[in-house]
Amino acid sequence: MRPTWERSPDAPFLDGPLLMDASLRPHRSLSARAFKYMLVAVIAVNVAVALFFWVQGAFPVAGFLGLDVLALWLAYWINYRAGKAAEYVRIAPGKVHVAAVNQDGIATHWVLNPIWAQVARDGRGVLIREREGQMRLGAFLSPKECDGFAAALSLALSKAKRGPYNPNTSRIE
């Protein structure tokens, strides 16, 4: 395997035990159920305000209050759609596999030999570097989560560089 990221059409077969099987997803602070409750509350308040202005003779205000609800719904729809994206990192002896799934569910797979891989902590995520390129993972993670992921990734890569585990040769007597 060359010391570069290789794009793979689908998930490669990883032989040997998995040293890391991580799934990274963006955090959403408001569940879909809570969003429905919030939207109902906003609609109720907007209907009350719209009725008040309607009685006063300011008819266009009701339409603009409806646009507020539409804008709020659209913003959360875009937010939840972006939250469907995910990154999967699987490391086995001799192979690093990264799958990036976009919000439409389309996956892109990348494979690298762990011998060439180095982990670097970046301001916006964790980088897996090799001689000619790099891949950023977890750009949506908090700094504390990035530090933990970088440490776990570094440990898994160091184990993968050592090769397959053999219990007969790993003991010192």
N, C-alpha and C positions, 0 to 999 in steps of 0.2 A: 504494500500500500504506500502510495506517495505521501510525502509530508504536507498534504493539503486537504482541505475539506472537499469531500466528494459528494455531489448531489446524487441521491438515490431515488429511483422512481417509487419505491415503496419501502416499508420497514424491513431492514435487513435481519437475517437470522443471527442471533447472538448465542454462540455456544459457550458453555461454562456457566458458572453461577453469576447472577447479577450482583454487582458491587454497589450499584445505585440504580434506583428506579424512581425518579422524581417526577411529579406532575405539578406544574406551576400554572396557576390561574389568577387572574386579577380579582381582587376583593371588591365585592359590592356591599355597601353599608346598608342598603335598603332592600329588603326582600320583595318579591313580586306581590305578595299578600299585603305587606305594609304599604307598598306603592298604591295598590287599589284603594286602601282605606284613606290614604292621604289625598288621592285624586277625588274621591267622593266628598271629603271634607272641603276641598278647594272649590269643587263644583257647587256645593251647598252654600258656601259663603258668597260665591260669585252670583248665584241665582238671587240670593237675598239683596245684594247690592244692586244687581241689575233691575230687580223689581222696584226698588226705591227710586232709581233714576228714571225708570220707565214712567212711574206715576208722576214724577216731577216734569216730564216732558222731554227728557234728554234721551231719546231713543237710540242714538248711535253708541252710547256707552255700553249698552247690553251686548252689542256685537263685539266691541273691543274686549269685554270681559270674557267672551267666548274664545277670542283669539289667545288670551292668556292661558286658558285651559289647554287649548290645542298646542301651544308652544311648550307648555310643561310636559304634556304627554309625549310630544315629539322628542324633546331632550332626553327623557328617561328611556324612550324606545331605543334611541341611538346608543345611550349608555349601556343598556342591557345587551344590546346586540354586540357591542365591542367587548363585553364581558364574556362572550362565548369563546374568545380566543384562548389558546392554551399552549404551553410548551412542555414537552416531555423529554427527559434526559435519562438515557439508559446506558450504563457503563458495565461492560463485561471485560474479562481479561483479553486484551488485544483489540478492543473495538469500543469507540464512543459513538453513540447514536443520539442525535438530537432531532426531534420532530416538532415543527412549528405548525400549529393548526390555526388558521385565520378564523374570523367571525362567521364565515360561510361554511366552515367545516372542511376546507381544503387543506390537506397536510402537505408539507414540504419536509423531506427527510435529508439529513446530512450525516455523513459518516467520517470519522477521523481515527487514526491510529493513536492510542493514548501516549505512546512514546513521544510524540511531537507536541502534545497538548500541555499548556500551562494555564493556570488560573490567575486572573488578575481582578481585583476589586475595582470597580469603576463607580463614578458618581451616580450613574443611572443604571445600575445593574452589575452583573458579573460577566466578565469576558473569559471565553476559552480561546486562547491564542495558539497559533502555530506559526511557523516561519513566515508564511506569505499572507496570512489572513487571520481574521478573528470573528467570533460570533458573540453577540451580546444576548444574555439570558436574564430573565427576571427584571426587566426594566420597570415593571409595575410594582415590584416589591418594596417594602419599607427598608430603610437602612439597616435596621436590626435583622430583618429577614434576609437581606442580601449578605450580611456578614455570616450568618448561620449557613446559608446555602453555599457560599464560597468555601467555607471551612469543610463542609461535607463533600463538596465536589472535589476539592483538593485532596482529601483523604482517599476518596474512591479512585481518583486518577493515579495516586501514588501506588495503591494496591494493584490497579490494572497494569501499571508499568512493570511490576514485579512478575507478572505472568500468572498462570493458573496455580491454584493452591494444591500442594501435594503434602498430605499429612505425614508421609514417610520420610520426607527430606527436610521438613521445617523444624524438627526438634534438635536441640543441641544437647549432647550428653557429655 
